[in-house]
Amino acid sequence: MAPPPLATSRPHVERIGHRGAPREYPENTLPAFARAVERGADGIELDVHVTTDGVPVVHHDPQVRVDKGRAPSRALAQMSWEEVARVELAPGITIPSLEQVLTAVGNHAIVYVELKGKNSAEATLELIARSRARCAVHSFDHAAVSQAARLAPAVRRGILFDAYPEDIDGAMREAAALDVWPEWKLIDAPLVERVHARGGRVIAWTVNTTAAADELIRLGVDGLCGDDVRLLPK
């Protein structure tokens, strides 16, 4: 599967729904992703962990309360998919598998998958290989991104930052990544220029005001990831 296309002239800035549309539906759920697509998102961003039986599931935290707060939290990595699928986050809304999300989104948007948790890369990439959805992966764990490069070199890869990357060239090279995902406040013109010089893209997170989005577009970013894509300029 070819990676998402990179526009060399960068006339278009992608609008990406951060965990779907979390201001309208519980984050990282099928209704949240459907609403982001309905709102015109070019992509959706989500988080995956892998269950004991090897199923990538979509949830931000590594743990979940299985009984509406009355029981202690359990680690997703210590639960089976059957157990996870029974957890209700809101009435009638459950934790989806990545397969369910990819099927639901189809080709309507690019699915940006954040690899979280131990050993998430292999199961996630095996599923992506079987899917017809357009997908890319990224992570704060740059070693997981390097592993993804070895397992599925055709899948586009990105590295996340919550502190200013002093050696962005080295980080991109070591992780074999083209997408760079910094927290939006960290982005400046030199960072954008260095990433673009390596043929990469800068995707800002989490952008939740139109003013911030406008300034980031002026700096030359390639993607804006926010909680409400209606706030992101078309």
Buried (B, 14 or more C-beta within 10 A) or exposed (E): BEBBEEEEEEEEBBBBBBBBBBBBBBBBBBBBBBBBBEBEBBBBBBBBBBBBEEBBBBBBEBBBBBEEEEEEEBBBBEBEBEBBBEBEBEEEBBBBBBBBBBBBBEEBBBBBBBBBBEBBBBBBBBBBEEBEBBBBBBBBBBEBBBBBBEBBEEBBBBBBBEEEBEEBEEBBEBBBBBBBBBBBEEBEEEBBEBBBEBEBBBBBBBBBEEEBBEBBBEBBBBBBBBBBBBBBEE
